Amino acid sequence: MEIVAVLVAAQLAQATVSPAARCAQLVSYYDRYGVGRSNNSDGRRNHTRIAAEFDCQRGDYRKGIAIMEDLLRKKAFTVPPPAVPETVPPLEAPEYGV
């Protein structure tokens, strides 16, 4: 029963998160965890990430979200579940060094 409750809660959370917030969440997640200290880390300079952010800024949220989810999977990340809107920091949040 607990698994069913978790799945239902995840579906409800996904239904209540706006596409703009989801897009910002995925970009922020990648910016925070996709940046490494090695010379091979592209982090915020990743062209796929930049294109997804532009798509989101233009209002093409579906495309931006799909690109970010695909990028996270290609970088061997688990795509985070949709967060409650008030828990997603803005892209310009100080904790992200912007």
Secondary structure, DSSP 8 states (H G I E B T S, - for coil): -HHHHHHHHHHHHHHHS-HHHHHHHHHHHHHHHS--SSTT--GGG-HHHHHHHHHHHTT-HHHHHHHHHHHHHHTT--------GGGS--TT-GGGT-
